[in-house]
Amino acid sequence: MKNRDSRIELLRIVSMFLIICGHANYKAFGMPHGLSWIAFSRSAFETLSIGSVMIFIVITGYYGTSFSFKRILGLLFQCLFAVALSLIVVSKFYPDRSFSFQSLCYWFVASYIGLLIMTPVLNLAAQSMNKHLHLTFILVATVGYSVLDTFLPSLGVRHGYSTLWFCVVYLIGNYLHKYPVNISTRLIVVIVLSCTLLNGVICSIVPQLNTDSNLLIVVVAVAIFELFNRLPAFENKHINMISSSTLMVYLTNDSSMGQLLYLRTLHKIYHSTDSMPLFLLESALWIVLWFAVAIVVGHICSFCWRHIYRWIRKPVEWLDNRFAMNTKALN
């Protein structure tokens, strides 16, 4: 088993925690409106939450990946596992709730699988580009996509919830790996804070701009990744163990059945508490509990998948080998 960089594994944990906090922020209580301290603070926090989604793709681009039937089947198994578990749990608390096939729809997983399919092309393109061309391409693609998303949403760019946008962010991560950023850590901290606060102001006025393809959010995501990448390298088995199951946190939290339990509990906390500090404390405890349980569920899912994969290992490996040979021949 290859060693995992615990700096980046810690970033995965922090990012996933911010993502489910963001679900509590916008999905539970709606988008904030107007120039107020609450609207500003919620919009600024959502900047970090949405940026955390992009951080996962930056990480993928930085370390690189490749298409694999094994990886895709593993992702699909985790999705089915999460949906089945969410359905069982929710049926206990809300027996009148009927199953919805929307529970099987994960935009992130669908876009990520699309990214995996595109990686042979993306990796070949990244290898063939020099520094100037690579930088020019990602700047034009990032700005162009963001502008189209903002001013021409009818074109179907889907606010960054797409494989196309993931491909752009993947190439950003690849660029960071090939050409390290040569600016001070202090300046990166300033960039994170200033972009987060500025986006908080903008999106408190126009909350619809708080999307994955928002330029300020992309800058925040890249800057936060760079900050963690500059930490002293270390390896911690506990951090790595928790990080390996962070996807299950998202899968249980973002399914329609899982959200029913997650968001309704937050609403109950809101209506049963008399003060904002108490509400924030109880909400934080609920989010931490969800995160911890999902991590345990993720390890149970991994255990089940390892045993199931033994029965299909040979045909899957044959498919992966055939795909690798065909890809190599094209190169």
Secondary structure per residue as TSV (DSSP state, phi and psi in degrees):
chain	resnum	aa	ss	phi	psi
A	1	M	-	360.0	132.6
A	2	K	-	-74.6	148.8
A	3	N	-	-69.5	141.6
A	4	R	-	-107.2	137.0
A	5	D	-	-77.2	109.9
A	6	S	H	-69.5	-17.6
A	7	R	H	-61.7	-46.9
A	8	I	H	-76.5	-32.7
A	9	E	H	-65.5	-37.4
A	10	L	H	-64.4	-38.6
A	11	L	H	-62.8	-38.8
A	12	R	H	-59.7	-43.8
A	13	I	H	-63.4	-49.3
A	14	V	H	-61.5	-43.1
A	15	S	H	-63.1	-44.7
A	16	M	H	-66.0	-36.7
A	17	F	H	-64.0	-41.0
A	18	L	H	-65.7	-32.9
A	19	I	H	-64.5	-47.4
A	20	I	H	-74.4	-23.8
A	21	C	H	-66.6	-38.0
A	22	G	H	-64.4	-36.3
A	23	H	I	-62.3	-37.9
A	24	A	I	-67.7	-32.9
A	25	N	I	-70.9	-61.0
A	26	Y	I	-87.6	-44.1
A	27	K	I	-73.9	-30.8
A	28	A	H	-81.4	-36.6
A	29	F	H	-124.4	8.1
A	30	G	-	78.6	170.7
A	31	M	-	-74.7	137.0
A	32	P	-	-75.6	152.7
A	33	H	-	-134.6	143.3
A	34	G	S	94.7	158.3
A	35	L	S	-83.0	90.6
A	36	S	S	-140.6	162.6
A	37	W	H	-62.4	-39.6
A	38	I	H	-66.1	-45.1
A	39	A	H	-62.9	-41.8
A	40	F	H	-64.3	-48.1
A	41	S	H	-65.3	-39.3
A	42	R	H	-67.7	-39.4
A	43	S	H	-68.5	-38.5
A	44	A	H	-65.7	-41.3
A	45	F	H	-65.7	-38.3
A	46	E	H	-64.9	-28.6
A	47	T	H	-58.1	-45.0
A	48	L	H	-68.6	-38.3
A	49	S	H	-66.0	-49.5
A	50	I	H	-66.6	-38.9
A	51	G	H	-60.0	-29.3
A	52	S	H	-65.9	-31.8
A	53	V	H	-62.7	-44.7
A	54	M	H	-67.3	-28.5
A	55	I	H	-60.1	-39.2
A	56	F	H	-60.8	-37.7
A	57	I	H	-76.1	-35.1
A	58	V	H	-60.6	-42.9
A	59	I	H	-60.5	-44.6
A	60	T	H	-59.7	-43.9
A	61	G	H	-67.6	-36.2
A	62	Y	H	-64.6	-45.5
A	63	Y	H	-89.5	-18.0
A	64	G	-	79.6	153.5
A	65	T	-	-153.8	178.6
A	66	S	-	-148.3	161.5
A	67	F	-	-66.7	138.2
A	68	S	-	-152.8	126.0
A	69	F	H	-62.6	-35.7
A	70	K	H	-61.1	-45.1
A	71	R	H	-65.2	-42.8
A	72	I	H	-65.9	-43.6
A	73	L	H	-63.1	-37.6
A	74	G	H	-63.2	-41.1
A	75	L	H	-63.3	-44.7
A	76	L	H	-65.1	-38.0
A	77	F	H	-64.3	-41.9
A	78	Q	H	-61.8	-39.5
A	79	C	H	-61.1	-48.2
A	80	L	H	-64.1	-39.4
A	81	F	H	-62.0	-45.6
A	82	A	H	-65.4	-42.5
A	83	V	H	-64.8	-44.6
A	84	A	H	-61.9	-43.9
A	85	L	H	-65.5	-43.2
A	86	S	H	-60.9	-40.3
A	87	L	H	-64.0	-42.5
A	88	I	H	-64.8	-46.4
A	89	V	H	-66.9	-46.3
A	90	V	H	-65.7	-34.7
A	91	S	H	-63.9	-24.9
A	92	K	H	-74.4	-38.3
A	93	F	H	-88.7	-32.8
A	94	Y	-	-131.0	75.5
A	95	P	T	-63.8	-18.5
A	96	D	T	-84.5	-5.1
A	97	R	-	-81.4	122.5
A	98	S	-	-88.1	154.8
A	99	F	-	-68.1	139.9
A	100	S	-	-122.8	132.4
A	101	F	G	-66.5	-11.1
A	102	Q	G	-64.2	-22.3
A	103	S	G	-61.3	-24.3
A	104	L	G	-84.5	-3.2
A	105	C	-	-98.8	111.7
A	106	Y	-	-119.1	109.7
A	107	W	H	-62.0	-37.3
A	108	F	H	-65.7	-46.4
A	109	V	H	-64.3	-43.4
A	110	A	H	-60.7	-44.3
A	111	S	H	-68.5	-35.6
A	112	Y	H	-69.3	-40.1
A	113	I	H	-62.9	-40.2
A	114	G	H	-59.6	-39.6
A	115	L	H	-62.4	-44.5
A	116	L	H	-59.4	-40.1
A	117	I	H	-63.9	-33.2
A	118	M	H	-85.4	-10.0
A	119	T	H	-59.4	-36.4
A	120	P	H	-58.2	-41.0
A	121	V	H	-69.3	-43.9
A	122	L	H	-64.7	-43.8
A	123	N	H	-65.0	-39.1
A	124	L	H	-65.9	-40.7
A	125	A	H	-65.2	-42.0
A	126	A	H	-64.4	-37.9
A	127	Q	H	-67.5	-31.0
A	128	S	H	-86.3	-12.1
A	129	M	-	-94.7	138.4
A	130	N	-	-81.8	178.7
A	131	K	H	-60.2	-46.5
A	132	H	H	-64.4	-44.5
A	133	L	H	-67.2	-41.1
A	134	H	H	-61.6	-47.1
A	135	L	H	-63.4	-43.6
A	136	T	H	-60.9	-42.8
A	137	F	H	-63.5	-48.6
A	138	I	H	-69.1	-30.9
A	139	L	H	-68.6	-46.8
A	140	V	H	-64.1	-44.3
A	141	A	H	-65.6	-42.5
A	142	T	H	-67.0	-50.4
A	143	V	H	-65.1	-44.1
A	144	G	H	-61.2	-44.8
A	145	Y	H	-63.2	-43.9
A	146	S	H	-64.3	-41.5
A	147	V	H	-65.0	-45.0
A	148	L	H	-61.0	-41.2
A	149	D	H	-64.7	-35.6
A	150	T	H	-78.9	-44.2
A	151	F	H	-104.6	-20.2
A	152	L	-	-132.7	59.1
A	153	P	G	-63.5	-18.0
A	154	S	G	-66.7	-14.0
A	155	L	G	-73.6	-12.0
A	156	G	-	87.0	28.7
A	157	V	-	-76.1	-11.6
A	158	R	G	62.2	35.2
A	159	H	G	56.6	26.2
A	160	G	G	90.2	-1.5
A	161	Y	-	-87.1	61.9
A	162	S	S	-154.2	160.4
A	163	T	H	-62.0	-38.5
A	164	L	H	-57.7	-45.1
A	165	W	H	-68.6	-37.7
A	166	F	H	-61.8	-36.1
A	167	C	H	-63.3	-40.5
A	168	V	H	-63.5	-47.2
A	169	V	H	-66.9	-35.3
A	170	Y	H	-58.6	-42.9
A	171	L	H	-69.8	-28.2
A	172	I	H	-64.4	-46.6
A	173	G	H	-61.0	-39.2
A	174	N	H	-62.9	-39.9
A	175	Y	H	-63.3	-42.4
A	176	L	H	-62.0	-32.3
A	177	H	H	-72.7	-41.0
A	178	K	H	-77.7	-34.9
A	179	Y	S	-131.0	88.6
A	180	P	-	-55.6	143.9
A	181	V	-	-72.4	130.6
A	182	N	-	-109.5	59.8
A	183	I	S	-131.5	161.8
A	184	S	-	-71.4	152.5
A	185	T	H	-62.8	-36.6
A	186	R	H	-61.3	-40.6
A	187	L	H	-67.1	-36.3
A	188	I	H	-64.0	-40.6
A	189	V	H	-61.7	-42.8
A	190	V	H	-61.4	-40.7
A	191	I	H	-62.7	-44.9
A	192	V	H	-60.0	-49.7
A	193	L	H	-66.2	-45.9
A	194	S	H	-67.3	-42.8
A	195	C	H	-68.0	-37.7
A	196	T	H	-65.0	-45.7
A	197	L	H	-68.1	-42.5
A	198	L	H	-62.6	-43.3
A	199	N	H	-67.6	-31.3
A	200	G	H	-61.5	-41.7
A	201	V	H	-66.5	-48.9
A	202	I	H	-60.9	-46.8
A	203	C	H	-81.3	-12.4
A	204	S	H	-73.3	-22.7
A	205	I	H	-90.3	-45.7
A	206	V	-	-124.5	81.8
A	207	P	G	-62.4	-22.0
A	208	Q	G	-65.5	-14.8
A	209	L	G	-81.3	-8.8
A	210	N	-	-80.8	77.3
A	211	T	S	-127.5	170.8
A	212	D	T	-63.4	-25.7
A	213	S	T	-95.0	9.3
A	214	N	-	-65.7	127.9
A	215	L	H	-60.1	-41.8
A	216	L	H	-63.7	-37.2
A	217	I	H	-68.1	-38.5
A	218	V	H	-61.5	-43.9
A	219	V	H	-61.9	-42.7
A	220	V	H	-61.3	-45.1
A	221	A	H	-61.1	-46.7
A	222	V	H	-64.9	-40.6
A	223	A	H	-66.9	-41.2
A	224	I	H	-65.4	-41.6
A	225	F	H	-58.2	-44.3
A	226	E	H	-63.8	-36.7
A	227	L	H	-62.3	-47.6
A	228	F	H	-67.5	-33.8
A	229	N	H	-69.2	-17.3
A	230	R	T	-93.6	-4.4
A	231	L	S	-65.4	154.7
A	232	P	-	-59.0	134.3
A	233	A	-	-65.4	138.7
A	234	F	-	-156.7	165.8
A	235	E	-	-131.9	125.8
A	236	N	-	-132.0	119.1
A	237	K	H	-66.8	-29.1
A	238	H	H	-71.5	-43.3
A	239	I	H	-62.4	-44.9
A	240	N	H	-63.6	-36.9
A	241	M	H	-66.4	-44.1
A	242	I	H	-65.7	-43.7
A	243	S	H	-61.7	-32.9
A	244	S	T	-66.2	-14.7
A	245	S	T	-114.8	14.3
A	246	T	H	-65.4	-27.3
A	247	L	H	-61.8	-35.6
A	248	M	H	-65.3	-28.5
A	249	V	H	-60.7	-46.2
A	250	Y	H	-66.1	-45.1
A	251	L	H	-63.0	-40.5
A	252	T	H	-73.9	-27.9
A	253	N	H	-86.4	-27.0
A	254	D	H	-103.9	-3.0
A	255	S	S	-74.0	152.4
A	256	S	H	-62.8	-33.9
A	257	M	H	-73.1	-42.4
A	258	G	H	-65.1	-40.0
A	259	Q	H	-64.1	-31.8
A	260	L	H	-57.3	-47.7
A	261	L	H	-70.5	-44.2
A	262	Y	H	-63.6	-49.4
A	263	L	H	-76.7	-37.4
A	264	R	H	-66.1	-34.0
A	265	T	H	-65.1	-40.6
A	266	L	H	-62.8	-39.5
A	267	H	H	-63.5	-40.5
A	268	K	H	-63.6	-41.0
A	269	I	H	-62.0	-42.4
A	270	Y	H	-62.1	-43.9
A	271	H	H	-80.8	-13.9
A	272	S	H	-101.9	-5.1
A	273	T	-	-105.3	150.5
A	274	D	S	-99.4	-12.5
A	275	S	S	-138.4	154.8
A	276	M	H	-65.4	-43.8
A	277	P	H	-58.6	-40.6
A	278	L	H	-67.5	-39.3
A	279	F	H	-61.6	-44.9
A	280	L	H	-64.6	-39.0
A	281	L	H	-65.5	-49.2
A	282	E	H	-65.9	-37.4
A	283	S	H	-64.6	-41.8
A	284	A	H	-62.4	-40.9
A	285	L	H	-64.7	-39.7
A	286	W	H	-64.9	-41.7
A	287	I	H	-66.2	-41.9
A	288	V	H	-63.3	-41.7
A	289	L	H	-61.8	-44.9
A	290	W	H	-59.0	-46.2
A	291	F	H	-59.6	-47.5
A	292	A	H	-64.9	-45.0
A	293	V	H	-63.6	-40.9
A	294	A	H	-64.6	-34.4
A	295	I	H	-63.7	-44.0
A	296	V	H	-62.7	-44.5
A	297	V	H	-59.8	-39.0
A	298	G	H	-60.5	-39.6
A	299	H	H	-71.0	-34.9
A	300	I	H	-64.3	-42.7
A	301	C	H	-61.3	-43.7
A	302	S	H	-62.1	-39.8
A	303	F	H	-61.3	-45.2
A	304	C	H	-64.3	-42.2
A	305	W	H	-65.2	-39.0
A	306	R	H	-59.9	-39.3
A	307	H	H	-74.8	-36.5
A	308	I	H	-68.2	-39.9
A	309	Y	H	-62.9	-26.9
A	310	R	H	-58.2	-31.2
A	311	W	H	-80.2	-21.2
A	312	I	H	-118.2	9.5
A	313	R	H	-59.0	-47.4
A	314	K	H	-63.0	-50.4
A	315	P	H	-65.5	-33.9
A	316	V	H	-68.2	-43.2
A	317	E	H	-63.2	-36.9
A	318	W	H	-62.7	-43.8
A	319	L	H	-63.5	-42.9
A	320	D	H	-64.4	-40.8
A	321	N	H	-65.6	-42.0
A	322	R	H	-62.5	-42.2
A	323	F	H	-65.2	-42.2
A	324	A	H	-62.5	-40.7
A	325	M	H	-65.4	-42.1
A	326	N	H	-65.6	-39.4
A	327	T	H	-65.9	-41.2
A	328	K	H	-63.9	-38.2
A	329	A	H	-65.5	-36.3
A	330	L	H	-67.7	-33.7
A	331	N	-	-71.0	360.0
